[in-house]
Structure formats: C-alpha cells, structure tokens
Amino acid sequence: MLKNFDEIYAAVKSAGTKKRVALAAAHDKDALVSAADARREGLADFVLIGDTGAIAQILGDMGENVSDYELVESKSDAESAAIAASMVAEGKADAPMKGILHTSVFLKAILNSQLGLIDKKALLSQATVLYFEKEDRMMMITDCAINVAPTFEEKLKIAQNAVDFCLKMQIETPKVAVVTPLEEVKNSIPSTVEAAMLAKAGDRHQIKNCIVDGPLALDNALSLEAARHKKIESPVAGQADILLMPDLNAGNILDKSLRFFADYKTAGVVLGARFPLIMTSRSDTAANKLNSIACAMLQLM
C-alpha cells in the first residue's frame, strides 16, 4: 500500500520511464511551478502551450532554463486545449494538463469525438486523492468536479473508476463507503435508498475488486469509534478507502473544506479515460498540482 504522496513519487520514479505532459494554457505561475517541480522530481517532462512570451517570462523569474521545455504558441484557451488533446491523440504526449483555463474548455477538447480519446462506454469521473494524516494513509473522495447528479448506473462506474485507481495505489480490496446524511435507509432521503442499492450491487460484483457498504454517514465511514457507538456492524465503517458521495455538491464542498479549513494534502485525478487527465482547480496550490501530476503518472504504470 502506498501510504502517502512521497511514496507515490517514489513509485513513479522507480518505473524508470519519464512521461510527457502537455500543459494547456501554461502561462500561470502555480501551474509552471508544479511543472518545474515535477521535472526536477523526475516525474515527467512538459510541453508548455499558451502565451509563450508570458511562459518564458514566468520561467525566467523562477530561475528556470527555458530551453529545458518545449514551448508551443497558442492564441486562446480553446486552441491551447485542442493542441494538448491532439498531442495525446498523436502519441506526442502521454497526458494533457489543465492550466489557467476553464474546465469546460479543457474537457470540450478532450471529448472531441474525432480524436477518439474517450471510450464511448466509459464515464469520466473526478476523484480527490488525499493524505489522511490521522491514520497515516491515503483515501479518495468521488465525484467532486464532473458528474453533477449521477444516476445509480453512473455511480456504479464512478465507484469502479475509483476502485481501479486504489489498486494502482496498491490498496488491496478497497473499501467503498456510500456516504449519505445518515446510516439508515429512509424513503424520504433518496440517497440512502440508492446507497443500499449500491451496497447490494457490490455484493453481486457489479462493482469489482472491492467491498461496498452504505448508507453510511460521514462519521461512521471514517471513525470506528463512531460506528461502534451507533452499533453499526460493517466491514467498511471506520476504515473506508473511498467515499462515494451522493452528488457533486456534497463532494465539492467536502473537498474544498478539507483543503481550505484543514490544509489537507490532496491531488485531483480524472478517471475513466484511456489516459490520465490532469485537471486541477485553478485555485489549487502548486503543491497540490504536483501531487496531481504524480497521481496521473501513477495511472500510466
């Protein structure tokens, strides 16, 4: 099991083959700091797409040698995203990365059907990977950024995407907690009913290589003491690896609460594609962007 981000960095570097990232709209200091750090760490090399004059200026101010990077001029965010997507489609880069541009612009380029980058049967989903310091281990929250109000069938795919990434983190048989406001099934709270359905789907191996239980309130998912106090008997309660959230509202608020209130170390990953997508928030710190690059490279292993 990879227990923290340092161990993820070490695992990626041990693979021995440095991959290439196409950074769209790269004229942003935090994005370039994370790229420079990733390059120094031996995680990846970078193609920097965007306002090349601004990119070169920022790199120079950072003390970086501009000649260590390939710079590609672009006149708009849409063009930057399109160039990054095309480079991946043509095998000139292994992963696209979102710089200082809107998520919708970035995803529109990636989802261009003419490039054939996304399997039509797949579902893209986002997950926040975080270091749970209290227990010295990694966890995931999903979905925090892409699927607004996922259906039951979509949650099956979101859960499977997260499980598959947990396996990359060497977490054997990940435990999935389907999070709702409380641990009882109540018809008046539809998310609890759906959580029970997802737990049964896990029992029937509709979600593979994991253990699923729900409904579980957040305290029961994270704390064995809370679960015991409420007399909850569950193989997942108090030891969840994945928090499957009821919708994007809950996932996004929990994600940002952990980062801005508790200063958690996190990474954002996009799952379900044939290649990693590095799609961090524009407000993410350079450190969290670096973690996201490392997790994307882990997907390629």
Solvent accessible surface area in square Angstrom, and as a share of the most:
residue,aa,sasa,rsa
1,M,116,0.52
2,L,14,0.07
3,K,80,0.34
4,N,40,0.21
5,F,11,0.05
6,D,104,0.54
7,E,63,0.28
8,I,0,0.00
9,Y,25,0.09
10,A,56,0.44
11,A,15,0.12
12,V,13,0.08
13,K,91,0.38
14,S,90,0.58
15,A,55,0.42
16,G,70,0.68
17,T,92,0.53
18,K,91,0.39
19,K,62,0.26
20,R,79,0.29
21,V,0,0.00
22,A,0,0.00
23,L,0,0.00
24,A,0,0.00
25,A,0,0.00
26,A,0,0.00
27,H,57,0.25
28,D,31,0.16
29,K,126,0.54
30,D,58,0.30
31,A,1,0.01
32,L,1,0.00
33,V,38,0.22
34,S,0,0.00
35,A,1,0.00
36,A,0,0.00
37,D,37,0.19
38,A,0,0.00
39,R,71,0.26
40,R,151,0.55
41,E,62,0.28
42,G,27,0.26
43,L,2,0.01
44,A,0,0.00
45,D,54,0.28
46,F,7,0.03
47,V,0,0.00
48,L,0,0.00
49,I,0,0.00
50,G,0,0.00
51,D,65,0.34
52,T,31,0.18
53,G,51,0.49
54,A,35,0.27
55,I,0,0.00
56,A,33,0.26
57,Q,113,0.50
58,I,35,0.18
59,L,1,0.00
60,G,44,0.42
61,D,109,0.56
62,M,52,0.23
63,G,69,0.66
64,E,27,0.12
65,N,88,0.45
66,V,51,0.29
67,S,94,0.61
68,D,61,0.31
69,Y,16,0.06
70,E,75,0.34
71,L,49,0.25
72,V,38,0.22
73,E,87,0.39
74,S,6,0.04
75,K,180,0.76
76,S,56,0.36
77,D,53,0.27
78,A,62,0.48
79,E,71,0.32
80,S,1,0.00
81,A,0,0.00
82,A,47,0.36
83,I,41,0.21
84,A,0,0.00
85,A,0,0.00
86,S,36,0.23
87,M,18,0.08
88,V,17,0.10
89,A,43,0.33
90,E,108,0.48
91,G,67,0.64
92,K,114,0.48
93,A,6,0.05
94,D,49,0.26
95,A,0,0.00
96,P,0,0.00
97,M,0,0.00
98,K,4,0.02
99,G,3,0.03
100,I,62,0.32
101,L,3,0.01
102,H,99,0.44
103,T,48,0.28
104,S,79,0.51
105,V,44,0.25
106,F,0,0.00
107,L,24,0.12
108,K,160,0.68
109,A,14,0.11
110,I,1,0.00
111,L,92,0.46
112,N,63,0.32
113,S,95,0.61
114,Q,166,0.74
115,L,52,0.26
116,G,39,0.38
117,L,13,0.07
118,I,35,0.18
119,D,58,0.30
120,K,196,0.83
121,K,170,0.72
122,A,37,0.28
123,L,35,0.17
124,L,15,0.07
125,S,0,0.00
126,Q,11,0.05
127,A,0,0.00
128,T,4,0.02
129,V,0,0.00
130,L,6,0.03
131,Y,40,0.15
132,F,20,0.08
133,E,129,0.58
134,K,169,0.72
135,E,69,0.31
136,D,56,0.29
137,R,30,0.11
138,M,1,0.01
139,M,3,0.01
140,M,0,0.00
141,I,0,0.00
142,T,0,0.00
143,D,6,0.03
144,C,0,0.00
145,A,46,0.36
146,I,36,0.18
147,N,19,0.10
148,V,100,0.58
149,A,81,0.63
150,P,15,0.09
151,T,71,0.41
152,F,37,0.16
153,E,109,0.49
154,E,58,0.26
155,K,10,0.04
156,L,25,0.13
157,K,92,0.39
158,I,1,0.01
159,A,0,0.00
160,Q,38,0.17
161,N,21,0.11
162,A,0,0.00
163,V,0,0.00
164,D,67,0.35
165,F,4,0.02
166,C,0,0.00
167,L,70,0.35
168,K,73,0.31
169,M,0,0.00
170,Q,93,0.41
171,I,5,0.02
172,E,151,0.68
173,T,68,0.39
174,P,0,0.00
175,K,49,0.21
176,V,0,0.00
177,A,0,0.00
178,V,6,0.04
179,V,9,0.05
180,T,7,0.04
181,P,96,0.60
182,L,40,0.20
183,E,46,0.21
184,E,93,0.42
185,V,85,0.49
186,K,82,0.35
187,N,138,0.71
188,S,96,0.62
189,I,50,0.25
190,P,100,0.63
191,S,26,0.17
192,T,0,0.00
193,V,49,0.28
194,E,37,0.17
195,A,0,0.00
196,A,34,0.26
197,M,92,0.41
198,L,0,0.00
199,A,13,0.10
200,K,102,0.43
201,A,3,0.02
202,G,8,0.08
203,D,89,0.46
204,R,166,0.61
205,H,130,0.58
206,Q,99,0.44
207,I,1,0.01
208,K,116,0.49
209,N,92,0.47
210,C,20,0.12
211,I,59,0.30
212,V,9,0.05
213,D,34,0.17
214,G,10,0.10
215,P,11,0.07
216,L,3,0.01
217,A,10,0.07
218,L,64,0.32
219,D,61,0.31
220,N,0,0.00
221,A,0,0.00
222,L,47,0.24
223,S,36,0.23
224,L,77,0.38
225,E,137,0.61
226,A,23,0.18
227,A,3,0.02
228,R,169,0.62
229,H,156,0.70
230,K,88,0.37
231,K,176,0.75
232,I,36,0.18
233,E,172,0.77
234,S,26,0.17
235,P,73,0.46
236,V,0,0.00
237,A,1,0.01
238,G,4,0.04
239,Q,71,0.32
240,A,0,0.00
241,D,12,0.06
242,I,0,0.00
243,L,5,0.02
244,L,2,0.01
245,M,13,0.06
246,P,33,0.20
247,D,44,0.23
248,L,32,0.16
249,N,95,0.49
250,A,32,0.25
251,G,0,0.00
252,N,38,0.19
253,I,117,0.59
254,L,28,0.14
255,D,12,0.06
256,K,82,0.35
257,S,34,0.22
258,L,37,0.19
259,R,28,0.10
260,F,136,0.57
261,F,182,0.76
262,A,53,0.41
263,D,122,0.63
264,Y,54,0.21
265,K,124,0.52
266,T,4,0.02
267,A,3,0.02
268,G,12,0.12
269,V,2,0.01
270,V,0,0.00
271,L,8,0.04
272,G,25,0.24
273,A,26,0.20
274,R,156,0.57
275,F,19,0.08
276,P,2,0.01
277,L,1,0.00
278,I,1,0.00
279,M,15,0.06
280,T,5,0.03
281,S,40,0.25
282,R,113,0.41
283,S,70,0.45
284,D,11,0.05
285,T,76,0.44
286,A,19,0.15
287,A,65,0.50
288,N,13,0.07
289,K,3,0.01
290,L,20,0.10
291,N,10,0.05
292,S,1,0.01
293,I,0,0.00
294,A,0,0.00
295,C,0,0.00
296,A,1,0.01
297,M,4,0.02
298,L,3,0.01
299,Q,38,0.17
300,L,58,0.29
301,M,95,0.42
